[in-house]
Amino acid sequence: MLAVVTQGLEITSVHQGELRRLDINKLTDAIAAHRGGPIAEHIYHPIVQVDHDLAVVWAPYTFTISGHVDHCGTDVITLGKLNDRWIIIGLSDSERKENCQ
C-alpha cells in the first residue's frame, strides 16, 4: 500500500458528522496488526475523471470482515502522475453502518 501513495499522506474521513484524520502509516500498521477474520474493501461503479497528470476516482465501497459487511461509504481518491507513474496524492472517505449493500 505504501508503494502507491505519496509520503506523509493523510486520510480524511467523514464519520457521523465529524472529520477524522489518519496518517497512512498508522492505517497500514493497523491493517498489519489486525487479528480478526479476513478484511476487504470492495469498490464498485467507480467514476474516474482525468486531466493530463491529475485524476480523481469517486467509488462507493463496502468494507467486510470475514465476509460480513462492517461498514460502507464512498472513497474519493486523488492521483497524480509523477515520472510516468500514477500515485495516490489524496484520500478521503465517508463511513456509515446503515444502508450498506
C-alpha positions in Angstrom: 0.0 0.0 0.0 2.8 2.4 0.9 4.4 1.9 -2.5 1.4 3.6 -4.3 0.9 6.6 -2.0 2.8 9.9 -1.6 4.9 10.0 1.5 3.1 11.5 4.5 -0.4 11.0 3.1 -3.2 11.8 5.5 -6.6 10.3 5.1 -9.6 12.5 5.8 -12.8 10.7 6.8 -16.3 12.0 7.3 -17.9 9.8 10.0 -21.1 10.6 11.8 -20.8 14.3 11.1 -17.2 14.6 12.3 -13.9 14.8 10.4 -11.3 12.3 11.3 -7.7 12.3 10.0 -5.4 9.3 9.9 -1.8 9.1 8.8 -1.3 6.4 6.2 1.4 4.8 8.2 -1.0 4.3 11.2 -3.5 2.8 8.8 -1.0 0.3 7.4 0.2 -0.6 10.9 -3.5 -1.2 12.0 -4.0 -3.4 8.9 -0.9 -5.4 9.6 -1.8 -5.8 13.3 -5.4 -7.0 12.5 -6.0 -10.4 14.1 -9.7 -10.9 13.3 -11.1 -12.5 10.2 -10.1 -11.6 6.7 -10.8 -7.9 5.8 -11.6 -6.5 2.4 -12.7 -3.3 0.9 -14.8 -3.8 -2.3 -15.3 -0.8 -4.5 -18.0 -0.7 -7.2 -19.2 1.7 -10.0 -16.1 3.9 -9.9 -16.3 7.2 -11.7 -12.9 8.4 -13.0 -12.0 11.9 -14.2 -8.6 12.5 -15.8 -6.9 15.8 -16.8 -3.4 15.1 -18.0 -1.4 14.3 -14.9 -4.3 14.6 -12.4 -7.1 12.1 -11.8 -9.9 11.7 -9.3 -11.8 8.5 -8.5 -15.2 8.5 -6.8 -16.1 5.0 -5.7 -18.7 3.6 -3.4 -17.3 0.8 -1.2 -18.3 -1.9 1.2 -15.9 -3.0 3.9 -16.2 -6.6 5.1 -14.7 -8.6 7.9 -14.9 -12.4 7.5 -17.2 -11.8 4.5 -19.7 -9.8 6.6 -20.4 -6.1 5.9 -18.9 -3.9 8.7 -19.5 -0.5 7.1 -19.8 1.2 3.8 -19.4 4.6 2.2 -17.6 6.4 -0.6 -13.9 6.7 -1.4 -12.5 9.8 -3.1 -9.0 9.2 -4.4 -6.8 11.8 -6.0 -4.0 10.6 -8.1 -1.0 12.4 -9.6 1.2 11.1 -12.4 4.8 11.6 -11.5 7.7 10.1 -13.6 5.1 8.2 -15.7 3.6 6.5 -12.7 0.3 7.2 -11.0 0.4 7.6 -7.2 -2.3 8.5 -4.7 -1.8 12.1 -3.5 -5.1 12.4 -1.6 -7.6 10.1 0.0 -10.9 10.9 1.6 -13.9 8.7 2.5 -17.2 8.6 4.2 -18.3 5.8 6.6 -21.6 4.6 7.8 -23.1 1.4 9.3 -26.6 1.6 7.8 -27.9 1.2 4.3 -25.0 -0.8 3.1 -25.3 -3.3 0.2 
